[in-house]
Amino acid sequence: SIPFRLLLVFQALVDVVPTCGSAGMSHRRAVYAARFLRPPGWTKRLLLREKPRELTGPYENPVRRWVRLREKAREFSELPPPRKVPIPKPARKNFLEGVEGVPRVSPEALQRRLDFLLSPLAAEQQSAAPLRPGLSPYYVEFAVWERQMRELRRCYRAQYLQKLAEVTEIERGREAELHQREVEERKRRKQAHLQRIGEDMKRRAILKDRQRVEAKVNEAVEMARRSKLKRRKLYWLRRMETLSKLIASADNLDEVLAAIPMATFEAGSRNPVAMDPVGSAGGRSSPSSTGVLLSRNVSVPFLLRQLGGAMGFPQQRSRRIPHVDNVQREILESSYDILPEDEPRFDPVPADGPSARQRAAQLYGVFSEEEKLVLLEQKIDMLQRKMAEEEKVGRVDQITQRLYDELEAVRVVTRGEGPAQAAGKAAAMASRGQDPAGLPSPRQGVGSQLQEPQGQAELEGGNSSGKTGGGRGAS
């Protein structure tokens, strides 16, 4: 009813308000407590009247439930508000500030003014000051001298402030650079820390996923094992049910003995109860031909093994789950390892060592043109043999193919255009005439510089192919 509801809310406010630390907290606590103290409305009572067990649970009294929630709200209202612990903010680093009020006067003008004030011309200026009515010569000179001293102090102060501003700017630049380096170092360490955390999280995720997969595999293996045991037990039970119909007991002993032919007992068999698996199908005269076995006190598992119902001796149960060999997972995990073949093929070139062109010039600079052509033919032959071997196994090396194309182009140019270029150079030298004495020969000048890239390219190509085809010793 309405009075009862108002009484509950008033009781909640009385329990909550005195124990609160602030007005805002008391209001929120009263609202939260009213959640528990509010009795059910008309729709709620209608639902409780129809199917109360769906909302309150089985075997629970709605009245006791509201009383329990009211006591819970009362205990909650007695809790003190959370204490706010003041946390000091991190101290901000004060950076060096620039100098304020620096005079905007050029240092040359200040130096010129200082030179004038410190020279004998200043005394002459004092003596040349005009006299005015009512002023003595001493006072006129003293006023000029005092003005000069003020200007001197201003010049010194301006120079000091300009120098201080210059030094301050230098120190500010150093401080900013130091701060930038510190920020970058902190960022790098933070990134490294986050990288370590990320690697650890990935490792844990991989481990957890692996445990989950292995748990599923173990569950499947255990399920298959249990199914196998269940099938074995079912087969054993079915076999025992079949054998129970064939065993002779005290109830059917007369019928079983009457069904056995007399010739069986007259034969004098020492093992009249031995079972013949073929039975009547073989047409033999034995007690098993009647389909009945005489009861004996024997071990059931051994009897089943003798009769073909079991494959081996009774084994001891083992709860150990066998190891699962997942070849695909092992191959995938091993593919992430850095193997020796993943390392760089050649040693890094030293920074202060000779370049590739200089090295080629050192190794092949003493060769004649004929020796260079022979070396080029050897390199091309080595590359052709290597490409033929790779084609046999169905593999194509793009680096070898590119190197072969470059050397082939060099050979074509050397054979086709080499004599024509030499003839053209000879004709040009003949038309130009003989050079004066003291000038360098064309082979040491521009001509050698023009021929150097082609020859060095050939030598570099030969050197690279030598490494590819078996090293410098093979070439």
Salt bridges, closest charged atoms under 4 A:
GLU54 OE2 - LYS51 NZ 3.95
GLU60 OE2 - ARG68 NH2 3.22
GLU71 OE1 - ARG74 NH2 2.83
GLU78 OE2 - ARG74 NH1 3.07
GLU151 OE1 - ARG113 NH2 2.26
GLU166 OE1 - LYS163 NZ 3.97
GLU169 OE2 - ARG172 NH1 3.64
GLU171 OE2 - ARG174 NH1 3.40
GLU177 OE2 - ARG181 NH1 3.28
GLU182 OE2 - ARG186 NH2 2.75
GLU185 OE2 - ARG188 NH2 2.35
GLU199 OE2 - LYS202 NZ 3.42
ASP200 OD1 - ARG203 NH2 2.63
ASP200 OD2 - ARG204 NE 3.02
ASP209 OD1 - ARG212 NH2 2.29
GLU214 OE2 - ARG210 NE 3.28
GLU214 OE2 - ARG329 NH2 3.78
GLU222 OE2 - ARG226 NE 3.40
ASP276 OD2 - ARG284 NH1 3.54
ASP325 OD1 - HIS323 NE2 3.43
GLU333 OE2 - ARG210 NH1 3.50
GLU377 OE1 - ARG411 NH1 2.88
GLU377 OE2 - ARG415 NH2 2.56
ASP381 OD1 - ARG385 NE 3.82
GLU406 OE2 - ARG402 NE 3.57
GLU408 OE1 - ARG411 NH2 2.60
ASP435 OD2 - ARG432 NH2 3.53
